[in-house]
Amino acid sequence: MSRGFPSWLWIALLWLGVGLFDATQNVIVMRSEGMHHAWGYLYLTLLVSWLPWALATPVVVYLGQTHPPTRLKPVTTWLIHLSAAAAIAFTYAAWRAVLEIAFNPWAEPSGPGSFTPMLKVHFYNGLLATVVLYSSILALSYVVESQKRLSRQETEAARLNEQLSRTQLQVLQQQIQPHFLFNTLNAITALIREKRSDDAVSIVVGLGDLLRRVVEGSSKQQVPLREEIEFLEKYIEIQRVRFCDRVRVDLDVPSELLAAEVPSFILQPLVENALKHGIAKSAPGGEIQISAARSNGQLILSVYNDGPGLSPAWNGNASGVGIPNLRSRLYNLYGDRSEFGLRNEKPEGVRASVSLPFVSSSKVEQ
C-alpha cells in the first residue's frame, strides 16, 4: 500500500461498525413497528451494502492527498472529487440494487423489481449521503495526515536536536584536547627538567586517564554526576601542576546527588573559565569552589572563583566556544527547564551556575 494510505484493517473495522449499526437499527425499528420483511436477508443486505464505501475509502484518501480541496482553484480539483463522488454513488446504488434483486429483503410478493428503476432510486436518494460521507472521509484523512505530519516534524526536530547536541559535544571534546594537551605536555617537560620524575609520571598517568574518559564518553550525552566529578578531579589534578600552589579547590557535592544525571563535560568548561579568567589573572592565585545542591526538583551546579570580577561592559554573551556551546547544549537537552547564569559575587569573585531537572541515574536504570 502506498505511503499515506490508512490501514486496510482500520478501514474494514470502521465500515463494519457502520454496517452493523445501520442494519441493527433498521431491523429493530421496523420490527418494533410491526412490519413484516425477510429479516435475515434484510440484515445481510443492509450490512454488506456498505462494501463499496469500504473499497472506495483508500481512493478518496489518495485523491485528498494528491488533490487537496482546500482552495477554490484549480477547478480541476473539484471536478475530480465530484466525479469520484458520483462514481461511488453510482457503484453503491448498483450494488444495493443487485443485493435487493438477489435476496428480496423487503419480501415483496411480486418480486423486488427490475434493476434500472432500483438503480435510479438508490442513486438519487443517496446523493446527499454521498456528499456527507465523501466530505467526512476527506476531513478525517486530512486530520489524520496532519497529525502524522506533526509527529514526523517533532520526531525530525528531536533527531536534529540530538544530532546538534552530539556535534556540540564533539566540538567541546575537540576544544578540550588541543590546548589543554599542549599545556599539560609543557608542564610535564618542566617537571622532567626539574628532575621531578615521580610528579611527571603521575601527570602522564592522569593525562592518559583523562583522555580515555573523553574518548569513552564521546557517545554519552548524559552521565551520573559521580562520573563527571571523577573526570573533573583528574582535570584539576593536572591543572594544579600548571598553577603549582596558586590554585585551591573546594569540592562540596553531597553523596545523595552523585547519582543525578548531568550532561557530559558540563563542569569542565566552567572550571576552565574560572582558571583562565579568574585564577590566572591573580598573581597570588585563588580558590575555586565547586558545589551541587537540589532545590524544587532542580539540580543546581555552581563553580565560584575569587578572582577578578566581570567587567562592567560584559553583557552576558560570552565569547569563545565553551560557554556558548554549554548554553546551547542545555537548551537542546532540557529546553526552558534549564538555566545558566554567570554573575559577579560580593565582595569579589565570579559564580557560574547551571540549573537543570533532577533525574537520578538509578531511576533511569530501573
N, C-alpha and C positions, 0 to 999 in steps of 0.2 A: 504494500500500500504506500502511496506517495507521501512525502513529508507533509504534515499539517492535517492529514485525514484523521478523523476521530476513529477510535477503535470500533471494529465491527461488533464486538461484544456489547459495548455500551449502546450502540445504535439498536441492536436486537433487543436488549433489555428495555430500552426506552419505548420502542414501539410495541413490544409485547405488553408492557404495562398499559399503554394507551388502548390497545385492543381489548385487553381483559376488562378494563374499566368500562369501555363503551359497550361491549357485549353484555357484561353483567348488569349494568344499569338498565339497558333497554329491555332485557328479558325480564328482570324483576318488576319494572314499572308496568310492562304490558300484561304480565300475568296477574299483577295486583288489580288491574283494571278489568279483568275478566276476559281478555282477548284469547283467541284460540289460534295458535300457529304451531309449526313444527319446531318446537323449542330447541332441540338438539342441533338441527340444521341451521336454525336462525343464529344460535350462539356461535356456531362454527363460521358461518358466513360473515357475521359482524367482526369476529376475531381476526380472520385471515384477510379481510378486505383491506387492512392497513399495510399489507405486504408491499404494494407499490411505493408507498411513502418510505418504508424502511430501506428499500433498494435505491430510492432516489436521494436519500439524505446525503450520502457522500458526494454525489454530483452537485447538489445545492451548495454544500460546504466548499467544494472546489471552485464553483463559479463565484462564490462570495469572496474567495481569496484572490482569484485571478481577475475578477471584475467587480471590485467592491462598490456597491451602490451608495456611496457616501456623499456624492455630489450630483447635481442636476445634469452635468455634462461629463462625458460624452453621451449622446443619445443612444449609441450602440449598446452601452452597458445595460440600460433599461430594456431595450429590445431583447437582449439576450435573456435577461431574467424573466421578462413577460413570456417569452417563447418557452422557456423551461417550465414555468409555472403552468402554462396552458398544456404542455405535453404531459406533465404529471397529472393534471386534472383529467385529461382525456384517457390516460392509462388507467387511472383509478376508476373512472366511470366504466370503462370497458371490462376491467377485472371484476367489478361489482356486478355488472350485467351477466357475465359468464357464470359467476357463482350462483346468482339467483336462478338462472336458467337450469343449472346443473342440479341444484338442491331444492328449488321451490320452497324456500324457508317460510314464506308467508302462507303456505298451504292453500293457494288459490285453486279452487275446484277445476277451473278451465285451463290451468297451467300458468306459468309465470309471464307469458307473453313473448314477443319476438325481441331480438337483440337490439335493433336500431332504436326503437322507441325508448327502451330502457336505458340505452347509452345516452340519449339526449337528456332524459330526465335526470339521471345521476350527474351528468356533466354540468348542466345549468344549476341544479340545486347545490352542487358542490363548489361553485366558483368562489363564494365568499369564504368558505372554509379553506379553500386552496390558498387564497391570498393570506389569510391569517397564519396558516401552518407554514407556508413558504417564508413569510416575513419572520416568524418565530425562529425557524431554523437558522436563517441568516443572522438574526440578532444573537442567538445563543452561541453560534460558531464564532461570531465577532468577539463576544465576551471571553470565550474560552481561549481564542487565539491571542487576545490582548493580555490575558493572564500568563499564557505561555511566554509571550514576548517579554513581559515584565520580568518573569522568572529567569529567562535567559540573560536579560540585561543585568539583573542582580548577580547572577552566577558569574557572568563575564567580568563585572566590576569587582567582585570578590577575588576572582582569579588574577585580575590585573593588579589589585592592591597587594595580593600575596606575592606576585612576581616583583612588584616595585619594592616591597619590604625586603625580599631576598636580595635584590640588586643593591639596595641601600646597605644591607648587612655586609655584602661583599665589598662595597666601597669602603665601609668602616674598617673591615679587616685589612684591606689594602692600605688604608690610611695608617693603621696601627703599625704594620710591619716595617715599611722602609725607614722612616726617620728614627723610630724607636730602636730598630735593629742597629742602625749606624751609631746612634748614641751609646747603645749598650756595648757594641764592639769596641768603641773608643774607650769606654770605661774599663773594659777587660784588658785592653792594651796598656792603659795606665797602671792597672794593678800588677800586670806582669813586669812592667818596667820598675815598679816599686818593690818587686820581689815578694809580692803578696799572693803567692801561688794558690794557697787554700781559698782565699776570697775569690780569686779569678775562676777557679774550678767550680765553686759554689754558684757563681753568677752564670757560668756556662750551663750548668745543670738546670738552674732556674729558667734560663732563656729557652732551653730545649722543651721544658715542661710547658712554658707559656705558649710557644709556637705550636706545640702539639695540640694544646687546648683550642687555639684559633682554628687549626685545620679540622679537628674533630667536631667543632661546633659550627662548621660552615653551613650545615643544613638545618640547624635548630633556630627557630625564631624565638622560642622562649625556653628558659631553663629555670630550675629551682634557684632561689636566692643563695642557697648554700654554694652551688657551683660558681655563681657569679662572684661571691666573696672569695672563694678559693683562687679564682683567676686573678681577682684584684690584689690579693695578698702577694701573689707571685710578681705581679706587675710592680707593686710598691716596693717589694724587696729589692728588685733590680734598680728602681729609681733611687733608692737610698744610697746605692753605690755612687751614683752620679752627684747627688747632693750632699754626700757624706753625712755630717751631723746637723745639716741645716734644715732638715725636714723631720717633723714628728707627726705621727699618725695615731689618731684615737678612733678605734672602731667600736661602735655601740649598736649591735644588732641582736635583739632578743632571740633566743633559741627557737621560740614558738613561731617566728617569722621566717625561719630558714627554708621552710617548705614552700613558701609563696612563689608563684610563677612570675618571672620578670623577663623582659626582652634581653636577648643575648647582648653582652658588651654595653649594657646600659650605664654602668658606673664608670667604666674606664675613661670615656671622653670627658666626664665631669671632673675626675681626679686629674687627668692630664691638663685640663684647663686651669685647675687650681694650682698645679705645679708651674705651668708656663706663665700665667698672668698674675699669680699671687706670690708663691714662694720664691720663684726665680728672680723676681724684681725686688726682693728684700734682701739686703746684704746679710743680716743675721739669720735669714731663713724664716721659718714659721711652722705653724701647726695646721694639719688638715683633720677635720672631724667628719667621719662618715657614720651616718646613723640610719635606722629604719624604724618605722612606727606604723601602727594600724589605727585608723580612725574612720568611723562611719562607713565601713565596708571598703575603704580605700587603703592601699599600701603607699606610704609616703617615704621616699628615699631622699636623703639630704647629704650634700657634700659642702662643708664650710671650710674656708681658709681665712687666716687672719692677716693676709697680705693687703696690698693697696686696693682701695675700692674701685668701683666702676666710675669712669669719667662722667661728668655731667652731660656730655654730648652723646652718651650711649643711649640708643633709642629702643633697645630690645631686640634688634635684628643682628644677631651675632654673625660675624664674618667667618670665613673658613669653611670647613666641611663638617667637623664633628657635631656641633650644636644644631645647625640647621638639619643635618641628617637625623639627629636624635628626635627633634621636633616632628619631622615628617614620619618617622617610624612609629612614634607614639600615636599619631593621628590615624595612620593606616591600620594599626593593630587594635586601637580602642576607640577611635573617633572622639566624640565630645566627652567621653568618660575619663579621659586622661588630661593632665595639665603639666606644663613645665614652667618653672619660674627661675629667674636669676636676678638677685637684688643685693643691694648694699645692706650690711648689718651695722648696728650701733654697738659700741663706738667705732668699730673698724671691721674690715673683712667683707667677704662676699659669700653668699649662700646660693647654691643651686639646688633646686628641689624638683622631684618628679612625683606626681600623684597618679596612680593607676588602680584599676579594680583589683581587689584582693581575691586571688584564686589559689587555693592550696594544691600543690602538685600531687599530694596524697589523695585528694578527692578526684583529681583528673584520672589517676591510675585505676581507681575503683570502678 
